[in-house]
Amino acid sequence: MAEEPSDTSGSDSDKYLDLNDAAEYLGVHYQTIYRWVREGNIPAIKVGTRYQVKVSDLESFTRRRFEPTPPPEVTKVRNWEDIQRRFYENLIDFNEVAATDQINRLVTGSVDVVAILDKLISPVLRMIGEGWRNGEISISQEHRASRLIHRIIDTMDVARRGRPHGRVIVTTPSNEEHEIPAAMASVALKAEHWTVINLGARVPPHDLIAFAVKERADLVVLSVTMSKHRAEADETARKLAQVNIACIVGETGVSLRELLDRAALAVNS
């Protein structure tokens, strides 16, 4: 048997309204209040085939909707070195769940994405490279850990709300095979409200320039990890300047925070 609404002869707050009247009461569309009821945000009873809601519950829901939401609690990182060590171990052991969880806890804790990249992922990438060069880990372990880092970085690659600074293309010189620094640059730029087109690695200069013109890019970022590829990157930057497109050549040792500062300067100068 359907529940009966309470006596409507009392105070206004004790009265029940059908969803059409409730929608008018709140100043929203019928489908909106119907969704709120179905999601359990507003208590309701069913009389026959129709929902009814209490005025006092509508008032309570309205107060909750417009209460200021406290800012999320920010995780305070006191020891990046300890986090780096554990992240490195998880990567080398190929503990994907634990490694991903470390990053997720920092992101959901509102730790700055660029700080995560600069203070955790970049140092651990260097640790992995040094471990391979020193014979502490095998090339297979190095490759496996690098692929895992790339997958984790991809989960961070989310555009943030805000007025875009401009349109930027991120890639590497045509012989540069290392994609991870370019992926990190893409994440950092998106976090700073750039519209990013990540082309991955090894794009020929003439194709890149034609594509940048077609896409009306404001900026191109070329990621370089090996000095022998610097000359091609510099020549590409010179040719981009001829078509009025700024270019930044990123290289080993330059933090992502520095890259962001240079990007802002390049399009505003």
CYANA upper distance limits for C-alpha pairs under 8 A (distance plus 0.5 A):
  2 ALA  CA     46 LYS  CA      6.78
  2 ALA  CA     47 VAL  CA      6.14
  2 ALA  CA     48 GLY  CA      6.86
  3 GLU  CA     45 ILE  CA      7.03
  3 GLU  CA     46 LYS  CA      6.99
  3 GLU  CA     47 VAL  CA      6.80
  4 GLU  CA     45 ILE  CA      8.35
  4 GLU  CA     47 VAL  CA      6.93
  5 PRO  CA     16 TYR  CA      7.28
  5 PRO  CA     45 ILE  CA      7.84
  5 PRO  CA     47 VAL  CA      8.15
  5 PRO  CA     52 GLN  CA      8.17
  6 SER  CA     14 ASP  CA      8.17
  6 SER  CA     15 LYS  CA      8.00
  6 SER  CA     16 TYR  CA      8.07
  7 ASP  CA     14 ASP  CA      8.43
  7 ASP  CA     15 LYS  CA      7.85
  8 THR  CA     12 ASP  CA      8.45
  8 THR  CA     14 ASP  CA      7.09
  8 THR  CA     15 LYS  CA      5.20
  8 THR  CA     16 TYR  CA      7.20
  9 SER  CA     15 LYS  CA      7.93
 10 GLY  CA     14 ASP  CA      6.65
 10 GLY  CA     15 LYS  CA      7.57
 11 SER  CA     15 LYS  CA      7.38
 12 ASP  CA     55 VAL  CA      7.43
 13 SER  CA     54 LYS  CA      7.54
 13 SER  CA     55 VAL  CA      5.29
 13 SER  CA     56 SER  CA      4.98
 14 ASP  CA     54 LYS  CA      6.76
 14 ASP  CA     55 VAL  CA      6.69
 14 ASP  CA     56 SER  CA      6.75
 15 LYS  CA     54 LYS  CA      6.20
 15 LYS  CA     55 VAL  CA      6.20
 15 LYS  CA     56 SER  CA      8.36
 16 TYR  CA     52 GLN  CA      6.45
 16 TYR  CA     53 VAL  CA      5.75
 16 TYR  CA     54 LYS  CA      4.83
 16 TYR  CA     55 VAL  CA      6.46
 17 LEU  CA     21 ASP  CA      6.28
 17 LEU  CA     22 ALA  CA      6.17
 17 LEU  CA     52 GLN  CA      5.85
 17 LEU  CA     53 VAL  CA      5.93
 17 LEU  CA     54 LYS  CA      6.84
 17 LEU  CA     55 VAL  CA      7.44
 18 ASP  CA     22 ALA  CA      6.54
 18 ASP  CA     50 ARG  CA      7.74
 18 ASP  CA     51 TYR  CA      6.57
 18 ASP  CA     52 GLN  CA      4.95
 18 ASP  CA     53 VAL  CA      6.92
 19 LEU  CA     23 ALA  CA      6.33
 19 LEU  CA     30 TYR  CA      7.13
 19 LEU  CA     33 ILE  CA      7.48
 19 LEU  CA     34 TYR  CA      7.47
 19 LEU  CA     50 ARG  CA      8.49
 19 LEU  CA     51 TYR  CA      6.91
 19 LEU  CA     52 GLN  CA      6.74
 19 LEU  CA     53 VAL  CA      7.70
 20 ASN  CA     24 GLU  CA      6.93
 20 ASN  CA     30 TYR  CA      6.41
 21 ASP  CA     25 TYR  CA      6.55
 22 ALA  CA     26 LEU  CA      6.77
 22 ALA  CA     33 ILE  CA      8.09
 22 ALA  CA     53 VAL  CA      7.78
 22 ALA  CA     55 VAL  CA      8.44
 22 ALA  CA     58 LEU  CA      8.21
 23 ALA  CA     27 GLY  CA      6.33
 23 ALA  CA     28 VAL  CA      5.66
 23 ALA  CA     29 HIS  CA      6.36
 23 ALA  CA     30 TYR  CA      5.83
 23 ALA  CA     32 THR  CA      8.32
 23 ALA  CA     33 ILE  CA      6.50
 24 GLU  CA     28 VAL  CA      6.88
 24 GLU  CA     29 HIS  CA      8.17
 26 LEU  CA     58 LEU  CA      8.15
 26 LEU  CA     62 THR  CA      8.35
 28 VAL  CA     32 THR  CA      6.95
 28 VAL  CA     33 ILE  CA      7.55
 29 HIS  CA     33 ILE  CA      7.29
 30 TYR  CA     34 TYR  CA      6.62
 31 GLN  CA     35 ARG  CA      6.60
 32 THR  CA     36 TRP  CA      6.88
 33 ILE  CA     37 VAL  CA      6.68
 34 TYR  CA     38 ARG  CA      6.70
 35 ARG  CA     39 GLU  CA      6.52
 36 TRP  CA     40 GLY  CA      6.74
 36 TRP  CA     41 ASN  CA      5.67
 36 TRP  CA     42 ILE  CA      6.52
 37 VAL  CA     41 ASN  CA      6.29
 37 VAL  CA     42 ILE  CA      5.48
 37 VAL  CA     43 PRO  CA      7.01
 37 VAL  CA     44 ALA  CA      7.10
 41 ASN  CA     61 PHE  CA      7.98
 42 ILE  CA     53 VAL  CA      8.07
 42 ILE  CA     57 ASP  CA      7.10
 42 ILE  CA     58 LEU  CA      7.50
 42 ILE  CA     61 PHE  CA      7.14
 43 PRO  CA     53 VAL  CA      7.03
 43 PRO  CA     54 LYS  CA      8.30
 43 PRO  CA     57 ASP  CA      7.31
 44 ALA  CA     51 TYR  CA      6.64
 44 ALA  CA     52 GLN  CA      6.04
 44 ALA  CA     53 VAL  CA      5.17
 44 ALA  CA     54 LYS  CA      7.75
 45 ILE  CA     51 TYR  CA      6.08
 45 ILE  CA     52 GLN  CA      5.91
 45 ILE  CA     53 VAL  CA      7.07
 46 LYS  CA     50 ARG  CA      5.98
 46 LYS  CA     51 TYR  CA      4.92
 46 LYS  CA     52 GLN  CA      6.67
 47 VAL  CA     51 TYR  CA      6.67
 47 VAL  CA     52 GLN  CA      7.50
 53 VAL  CA     57 ASP  CA      7.57
 53 VAL  CA     58 LEU  CA      7.87
 54 LYS  CA     58 LEU  CA      7.00
 55 VAL  CA     59 GLU  CA      6.77
 56 SER  CA     60 SER  CA      6.65
 57 ASP  CA     61 PHE  CA      6.55
 58 LEU  CA     62 THR  CA      6.65
 59 GLU  CA     63 ARG  CA      6.85
 60 SER  CA     64 ARG  CA      6.88
 61 PHE  CA     65 ARG  CA      6.68
 62 THR  CA     66 PHE  CA      6.97
 63 ARG  CA     67 GLU  CA      6.59
 72 PRO  CA    109 GLY  CA      8.03
 72 PRO  CA    110 SER  CA      7.69
 73 GLU  CA    109 GLY  CA      7.06
 73 GLU  CA    110 SER  CA      7.82
 74 VAL  CA    109 GLY  CA      5.60
 74 VAL  CA    110 SER  CA      5.64
 74 VAL  CA    111 VAL  CA      6.92
 75 THR  CA    106 LEU  CA      7.35
 75 THR  CA    109 GLY  CA      5.28
 75 THR  CA    110 SER  CA      7.01
 75 THR  CA    111 VAL  CA      6.67
 76 LYS  CA    111 VAL  CA      8.13
 79 ASN  CA     83 ILE  CA      7.27
 80 TRP  CA     84 GLN  CA      6.52
 80 TRP  CA    119 LYS  CA      7.29
 80 TRP  CA    120 LEU  CA      7.35
 81 GLU  CA     85 ARG  CA      6.69
 82 ASP  CA     86 ARG  CA      6.89
 83 ILE  CA     87 PHE  CA      6.53
 83 ILE  CA    120 LEU  CA      7.83
 84 GLN  CA     88 TYR  CA      6.51
 84 GLN  CA    120 LEU  CA      6.12
 84 GLN  CA    121 ILE  CA      8.29
 84 GLN  CA    123 PRO  CA      7.82
 84 GLN  CA    124 VAL  CA      6.61
 85 ARG  CA     89 GLU  CA      6.76
 85 ARG  CA    124 VAL  CA      8.40
 86 ARG  CA     90 ASN  CA      6.66
 87 PHE  CA     91 LEU  CA      6.70
 87 PHE  CA     99 ALA  CA      6.29
 87 PHE  CA    102 GLN  CA      7.79
 87 PHE  CA    124 VAL  CA      7.94
 88 TYR  CA     92 ILE  CA      6.68
 88 TYR  CA    124 VAL  CA      6.44
 88 TYR  CA    127 MET  CA      8.11
 88 TYR  CA    128 ILE  CA      7.99
 89 GLU  CA     93 ASP  CA      6.48
 90 ASN  CA     94 PHE  CA      6.32
 90 ASN  CA     95 ASN  CA      5.38
 90 ASN  CA     96 GLU  CA      7.52
 90 ASN  CA     98 ALA  CA      6.94
 90 ASN  CA     99 ALA  CA      5.99
 91 LEU  CA     95 ASN  CA      6.57
 91 LEU  CA     96 GLU  CA      7.48
 91 LEU  CA     99 ALA  CA      7.01
 91 LEU  CA    145 ALA  CA      5.61
 91 LEU  CA    148 LEU  CA      7.62
 91 LEU  CA    149 ILE  CA      8.24
 92 ILE  CA    141 GLN  CA      6.72
 92 ILE  CA    142 GLU  CA      8.08
 92 ILE  CA    144 ARG  CA      8.42
 92 ILE  CA    145 ALA  CA      6.38
 94 PHE  CA    144 ARG  CA      7.94
 94 PHE  CA    145 ALA  CA      7.21
 94 PHE  CA    148 LEU  CA      8.27
 95 ASN  CA     99 ALA  CA      6.71
 96 GLU  CA    100 THR  CA      6.40
 96 GLU  CA    148 LEU  CA      7.58
 97 VAL  CA    101 ASP  CA      6.51
 98 ALA  CA    102 GLN  CA      6.77
 99 ALA  CA    103 ILE  CA      7.27
100 THR  CA    104 ASN  CA      6.65
100 THR  CA    152 ILE  CA      6.78
101 ASP  CA    105 ARG  CA      6.54
102 GLN  CA    106 LEU  CA      7.08
103 ILE  CA    107 VAL  CA      6.71
103 ILE  CA    116 ILE  CA      8.43
103 ILE  CA    152 ILE  CA      8.32
104 ASN  CA    108 THR  CA      6.44
105 ARG  CA    109 GLY  CA      6.33
106 LEU  CA    110 SER  CA      7.02
106 LEU  CA    111 VAL  CA      5.93
106 LEU  CA    116 ILE  CA      8.14
107 VAL  CA    111 VAL  CA      6.10
107 VAL  CA    112 ASP  CA      7.93
107 VAL  CA    113 VAL  CA      7.33
111 VAL  CA    115 ALA  CA      7.74
111 VAL  CA    116 ILE  CA      7.66
112 ASP  CA    116 ILE  CA      6.95
113 VAL  CA    117 LEU  CA      6.87
113 VAL  CA    156 MET  CA      8.43
113 VAL  CA    188 ALA  CA      7.40
113 VAL  CA    191 ALA  CA      7.43
114 VAL  CA    118 ASP  CA      6.54
114 VAL  CA    188 ALA  CA      6.01
114 VAL  CA    191 ALA  CA      8.08
114 VAL  CA    256 LEU  CA      7.22
114 VAL  CA    257 ARG  CA      7.26
115 ALA  CA    119 LYS  CA      6.01
115 ALA  CA    120 LEU  CA      8.09
116 ILE  CA    120 LEU  CA      5.77
116 ILE  CA    121 ILE  CA      7.05
117 LEU  CA    121 ILE  CA      5.41
117 LEU  CA    122 SER  CA      6.45
117 LEU  CA    184 MET  CA      7.42
117 LEU  CA    188 ALA  CA      8.36
117 LEU  CA    256 LEU  CA      8.13
118 ASP  CA    122 SER  CA      5.88
118 ASP  CA    123 PRO  CA      7.82
118 ASP  CA    255 SER  CA      6.77
118 ASP  CA    256 LEU  CA      6.87
118 ASP  CA    257 ARG  CA      8.23
119 LYS  CA    123 PRO  CA      6.90
120 LEU  CA    124 VAL  CA      6.68
121 ILE  CA    125 LEU  CA      6.62
121 ILE  CA    149 ILE  CA      8.43
122 SER  CA    126 ARG  CA      6.95
123 PRO  CA    127 MET  CA      6.75
124 VAL  CA    128 ILE  CA      6.67
125 LEU  CA    129 GLY  CA      6.78
125 LEU  CA    146 SER  CA      8.23
126 ARG  CA    130 GLU  CA      6.61
127 MET  CA    131 GLY  CA      6.47
128 ILE  CA    132 TRP  CA      6.80
128 ILE  CA    137 ILE  CA      8.47
128 ILE  CA    142 GLU  CA      6.89
128 ILE  CA    145 ALA  CA      8.44
129 GLY  CA    133 ARG  CA      6.77
129 GLY  CA    142 GLU  CA      7.84
130 GLU  CA    134 ASN  CA      6.47
131 GLY  CA    135 GLY  CA      6.65
131 GLY  CA    136 GLU  CA      5.40
131 GLY  CA    137 ILE  CA      6.05
132 TRP  CA    136 GLU  CA      6.35
132 TRP  CA    137 ILE  CA      5.48
132 TRP  CA    138 SER  CA      6.52
132 TRP  CA    139 ILE  CA      6.94
132 TRP  CA    142 GLU  CA      7.11
137 ILE  CA    141 GLN  CA      6.63
137 ILE  CA    142 GLU  CA      7.33
138 SER  CA    142 GLU  CA      6.78
139 ILE  CA    143 HIS  CA      6.60
140 SER  CA    144 ARG  CA      6.55
141 GLN  CA    145 ALA  CA      6.48
142 GLU  CA    146 SER  CA      6.58
143 HIS  CA    147 ARG  CA      6.71
144 ARG  CA    148 LEU  CA      6.81
145 ALA  CA    149 ILE  CA      6.73
146 SER  CA    150 HIS  CA      6.70
147 ARG  CA    151 ARG  CA      6.85
148 LEU  CA    152 ILE  CA      6.78
149 ILE  CA    153 ILE  CA      6.60
150 HIS  CA    154 ASP  CA      6.76
150 HIS  CA    180 ILE  CA      6.61
150 HIS  CA    183 ALA  CA      8.15
151 ARG  CA    155 THR  CA      7.21
152 ILE  CA    156 MET  CA      7.41
153 ILE  CA    157 ASP  CA      7.03
153 ILE  CA    183 ALA  CA      7.60
153 ILE  CA    184 MET  CA      7.30
153 ILE  CA    187 VAL  CA      8.08
154 ASP  CA    183 ALA  CA      8.08
156 MET  CA    187 VAL  CA      7.09
157 ASP  CA    186 SER  CA      7.78
157 ASP  CA    187 VAL  CA      5.34
157 ASP  CA    190 LYS  CA      7.78
158 VAL  CA    187 VAL  CA      7.57
158 VAL  CA    190 LYS  CA      7.25
158 VAL  CA    191 ALA  CA      7.84
159 ALA  CA    190 LYS  CA      5.58
159 ALA  CA    191 ALA  CA      6.77
159 ALA  CA    193 HIS  CA      7.41
159 ALA  CA    195 THR  CA      8.38
160 ARG  CA    190 LYS  CA      7.01
160 ARG  CA    191 ALA  CA      6.16
160 ARG  CA    192 GLU  CA      7.94
160 ARG  CA    193 HIS  CA      6.45
161 ARG  CA    193 HIS  CA      7.35
162 GLY  CA    193 HIS  CA      6.32
163 ARG  CA    193 HIS  CA      6.96
164 PRO  CA    193 HIS  CA      5.34
164 PRO  CA    194 TRP  CA      5.53
164 PRO  CA    195 THR  CA      6.77
165 HIS  CA    192 GLU  CA      8.46
165 HIS  CA    193 HIS  CA      6.61
165 HIS  CA    194 TRP  CA      5.66
165 HIS  CA    195 THR  CA      8.04
165 HIS  CA    264 ALA  CA      8.14
166 GLY  CA    194 TRP  CA      6.01
166 GLY  CA    195 THR  CA      6.58
166 GLY  CA    217 ALA  CA      8.22
166 GLY  CA    218 ASP  CA      6.45
166 GLY  CA    219 LEU  CA      8.18
166 GLY  CA    267 VAL  CA      8.37
167 ARG  CA    194 TRP  CA      6.71
167 ARG  CA    195 THR  CA      5.29
167 ARG  CA    196 VAL  CA      6.60
167 ARG  CA    197 ILE  CA      8.29
167 ARG  CA    216 ARG  CA      8.11
167 ARG  CA    217 ALA  CA      5.55
167 ARG  CA    218 ASP  CA      5.72
167 ARG  CA    219 LEU  CA      6.98
168 VAL  CA    194 TRP  CA      7.36
168 VAL  CA    195 THR  CA      6.66
168 VAL  CA    196 VAL  CA      5.56
168 VAL  CA    197 ILE  CA      6.74
168 VAL  CA    217 ALA  CA      6.13
168 VAL  CA    218 ASP  CA      6.40
168 VAL  CA    219 LEU  CA      5.16
168 VAL  CA    220 VAL  CA      5.97
168 VAL  CA    221 VAL  CA      7.71
169 ILE  CA    196 VAL  CA      6.43
169 ILE  CA    197 ILE  CA      5.24
169 ILE  CA    198 ASN  CA      6.39
169 ILE  CA    199 LEU  CA      7.65
169 ILE  CA    212 ALA  CA      7.70
169 ILE  CA    217 ALA  CA      7.30
169 ILE  CA    219 LEU  CA      6.93
169 ILE  CA    220 VAL  CA      5.21
169 ILE  CA    221 VAL  CA      6.66
170 VAL  CA    182 ALA  CA      6.79
170 VAL  CA    185 ALA  CA      7.96
170 VAL  CA    186 SER  CA      7.07
170 VAL  CA    196 VAL  CA      7.71
170 VAL  CA    197 ILE  CA      6.71
170 VAL  CA    198 ASN  CA      5.30
170 VAL  CA    199 LEU  CA      6.61
170 VAL  CA    200 GLY  CA      7.80
170 VAL  CA    220 VAL  CA      6.41
170 VAL  CA    221 VAL  CA      5.27
170 VAL  CA    222 LEU  CA      6.61
170 VAL  CA    223 SER  CA      8.04
171 THR  CA    179 GLU  CA      8.47
171 THR  CA    182 ALA  CA      6.48
171 THR  CA    198 ASN  CA      6.71
171 THR  CA    199 LEU  CA      5.76
171 THR  CA    200 GLY  CA      5.74
171 THR  CA    201 ALA  CA      5.89
171 THR  CA    202 ARG  CA      7.79
171 THR  CA    203 VAL  CA      7.46
171 THR  CA    220 VAL  CA      8.40
171 THR  CA    221 VAL  CA      6.95
171 THR  CA    222 LEU  CA      5.77
171 THR  CA    223 SER  CA      6.71
172 THR  CA    176 GLU  CA      6.33
172 THR  CA    177 GLU  CA      8.25
172 THR  CA    178 HIS  CA      8.47
172 THR  CA    179 GLU  CA      8.06
172 THR  CA    182 ALA  CA      7.56
172 THR  CA    200 GLY  CA      7.59
172 THR  CA    201 ALA  CA      5.39
172 THR  CA    202 ARG  CA      6.04
172 THR  CA    203 VAL  CA      7.06
172 THR  CA    221 VAL  CA      8.46
172 THR  CA    222 LEU  CA      5.37
172 THR  CA    223 SER  CA      5.34
172 THR  CA    224 VAL  CA      6.84
172 THR  CA    233 ALA  CA      8.50
173 PRO  CA    201 ALA  CA      7.63
173 PRO  CA    202 ARG  CA      5.91
173 PRO  CA    203 VAL  CA      6.66
173 PRO  CA    204 PRO  CA      7.42
173 PRO  CA    205 PRO  CA      7.73
173 PRO  CA    222 LEU  CA      7.13
173 PRO  CA    223 SER  CA      7.84
173 PRO  CA    224 VAL  CA      7.62
173 PRO  CA    229 HIS  CA      7.16
173 PRO  CA    232 GLU  CA      7.11
173 PRO  CA    233 ALA  CA      6.35
174 SER  CA    201 ALA  CA      7.69
174 SER  CA    202 ARG  CA      4.25
174 SER  CA    203 VAL  CA      5.33
174 SER  CA    204 PRO  CA      5.34
174 SER  CA    205 PRO  CA      7.45
175 ASN  CA    202 ARG  CA      6.02
175 ASN  CA    229 HIS  CA      7.54
176 GLU  CA    201 ALA  CA      7.04
176 GLU  CA    202 ARG  CA      6.19
176 GLU  CA    224 VAL  CA      7.41
176 GLU  CA    225 THR  CA      8.02
176 GLU  CA    226 MET  CA      8.07
176 GLU  CA    229 HIS  CA      7.30
177 GLU  CA    201 ALA  CA      6.45
177 GLU  CA    202 ARG  CA      6.88
178 HIS  CA    182 ALA  CA      8.39
178 HIS  CA    201 ALA  CA      7.41
178 HIS  CA    225 THR  CA      7.70
179 GLU  CA    183 ALA  CA      6.72
179 GLU  CA    200 GLY  CA      6.46
179 GLU  CA    201 ALA  CA      6.02
180 ILE  CA    184 MET  CA      6.65
181 PRO  CA    185 ALA  CA      6.67
181 PRO  CA    223 SER  CA      7.02
182 ALA  CA    186 SER  CA      6.73
182 ALA  CA    198 ASN  CA      8.17
182 ALA  CA    200 GLY  CA      7.41
182 ALA  CA    201 ALA  CA      8.27
182 ALA  CA    222 LEU  CA      8.17
182 ALA  CA    223 SER  CA      6.07
183 ALA  CA    187 VAL  CA      6.90
183 ALA  CA    198 ASN  CA      7.82
183 ALA  CA    200 GLY  CA      7.86
184 MET  CA    188 ALA  CA      6.74
185 ALA  CA    189 LEU  CA      6.58
185 ALA  CA    256 LEU  CA      7.10
186 SER  CA    190 LYS  CA      6.64
186 SER  CA    196 VAL  CA      6.88
186 SER  CA    197 ILE  CA      8.36
186 SER  CA    198 ASN  CA      6.97
187 VAL  CA    191 ALA  CA      6.66
188 ALA  CA    192 GLU  CA      6.95
188 ALA  CA    256 LEU  CA      7.31
188 ALA  CA    260 LEU  CA      8.12
189 LEU  CA    193 HIS  CA      7.03
189 LEU  CA    194 TRP  CA      5.88
189 LEU  CA    195 THR  CA      8.33
189 LEU  CA    196 VAL  CA      7.53
189 LEU  CA    260 LEU  CA      7.28
190 LYS  CA    194 TRP  CA      5.45
190 LYS  CA    195 THR  CA      6.91
190 LYS  CA    196 VAL  CA      6.83
192 GLU  CA    260 LEU  CA      8.31
199 LEU  CA    203 VAL  CA      8.03
203 VAL  CA    207 ASP  CA      7.35
203 VAL  CA    208 LEU  CA      6.72
204 PRO  CA    208 LEU  CA      6.68
205 PRO  CA    209 ILE  CA      6.64
205 PRO  CA    236 THR  CA      6.51
206 HIS  CA    210 ALA  CA      6.71
207 ASP  CA    211 PHE  CA      6.51
208 LEU  CA    212 ALA  CA      6.52
209 ILE  CA    213 VAL  CA      6.75
209 ILE  CA    236 THR  CA      8.32
209 ILE  CA    239 LYS  CA      8.24
209 ILE  CA    240 LEU  CA      6.82
210 ALA  CA    214 LYS  CA      6.69
211 PHE  CA    215 GLU  CA      6.55
212 ALA  CA    216 ARG  CA      6.45
212 ALA  CA    217 ALA  CA      5.76
212 ALA  CA    220 VAL  CA      8.13
212 ALA  CA    245 ILE  CA      8.37
213 VAL  CA    217 ALA  CA      7.00
213 VAL  CA    243 VAL  CA      8.12
213 VAL  CA    245 ILE  CA      8.47
217 ALA  CA    245 ILE  CA      7.32
218 ASP  CA    245 ILE  CA      6.23
218 ASP  CA    246 ALA  CA      6.95
218 ASP  CA    267 VAL  CA      7.21
219 LEU  CA    245 ILE  CA      6.28
219 LEU  CA    246 ALA  CA      5.29
219 LEU  CA    247 CYS  CA      6.02
219 LEU  CA    248 ILE  CA      8.15
219 LEU  CA    263 ALA  CA      8.09
219 LEU  CA    266 ALA  CA      8.21
219 LEU  CA    267 VAL  CA      7.60
220 VAL  CA    245 ILE  CA      7.82
220 VAL  CA    246 ALA  CA      6.83
220 VAL  CA    247 CYS  CA      5.11
220 VAL  CA    248 ILE  CA      6.83
221 VAL  CA    247 CYS  CA      6.24
221 VAL  CA    248 ILE  CA      5.36
221 VAL  CA    249 VAL  CA      6.47
221 VAL  CA    250 GLY  CA      7.35
222 LEU  CA    233 ALA  CA      7.15
222 LEU  CA    247 CYS  CA      7.88
222 LEU  CA    248 ILE  CA      6.71
222 LEU  CA    249 VAL  CA      5.33
222 LEU  CA    250 GLY  CA      6.43
223 SER  CA    249 VAL  CA      6.59
223 SER  CA    250 GLY  CA      5.31
223 SER  CA    251 GLU  CA      6.67
224 VAL  CA    229 HIS  CA      7.13
224 VAL  CA    230 ARG  CA      7.11
224 VAL  CA    233 ALA  CA      8.18
224 VAL  CA    249 VAL  CA      7.39
224 VAL  CA    250 GLY  CA      6.31
224 VAL  CA    251 GLU  CA      5.35
224 VAL  CA    252 THR  CA      7.57
225 THR  CA    229 HIS  CA      8.40
225 THR  CA    251 GLU  CA      6.13
225 THR  CA    252 THR  CA      6.00
226 MET  CA    230 ARG  CA      7.71
226 MET  CA    251 GLU  CA      8.50
226 MET  CA    252 THR  CA      8.49
229 HIS  CA    233 ALA  CA      7.01
230 ARG  CA    234 ASP  CA      6.62
231 ALA  CA    235 GLU  CA      6.71
232 GLU  CA    236 THR  CA      6.63
233 ALA  CA    237 ALA  CA      6.66
233 ALA  CA    249 VAL  CA      7.06
234 ASP  CA    238 ARG  CA      6.77
234 ASP  CA    249 VAL  CA      7.65
235 GLU  CA    239 LYS  CA      6.87
236 THR  CA    240 LEU  CA      6.64
237 ALA  CA    241 ALA  CA      6.72
237 ALA  CA    246 ALA  CA      7.90
237 ALA  CA    247 CYS  CA      5.75
237 ALA  CA    248 ILE  CA      7.77
237 ALA  CA    249 VAL  CA      8.12
238 ARG  CA    242 GLN  CA      7.15
239 LYS  CA    243 VAL  CA      7.49
240 LEU  CA    244 ASN  CA      6.92
240 LEU  CA    245 ILE  CA      5.69
240 LEU  CA    246 ALA  CA      7.11
240 LEU  CA    247 CYS  CA      7.33
241 ALA  CA    245 ILE  CA      5.68
241 ALA  CA    246 ALA  CA      6.31
241 ALA  CA    247 CYS  CA      7.80
246 ALA  CA    266 ALA  CA      6.77
246 ALA  CA    267 VAL  CA      7.45
247 CYS  CA    266 ALA  CA      8.26
248 ILE  CA    262 ARG  CA      8.09
248 ILE  CA    263 ALA  CA      7.74
250 GLY  CA    254 VAL  CA      7.31
250 GLY  CA    259 LEU  CA      7.66
254 VAL  CA    258 GLU  CA      6.94
254 VAL  CA    259 LEU  CA      7.51
255 SER  CA    259 LEU  CA      6.87
256 LEU  CA    260 LEU  CA      6.67
257 ARG  CA    261 ASP  CA      6.87
258 GLU  CA    262 ARG  CA      6.70
259 LEU  CA    263 ALA  CA      6.56
260 LEU  CA    264 ALA  CA      6.74
261 ASP  CA    265 LEU  CA      6.77
262 ARG  CA    266 ALA  CA      6.48
263 ALA  CA    267 VAL  CA      7.07
264 ALA  CA    268 ASN  CA      6.69
265 LEU  CA    269 SER  CA      6.25
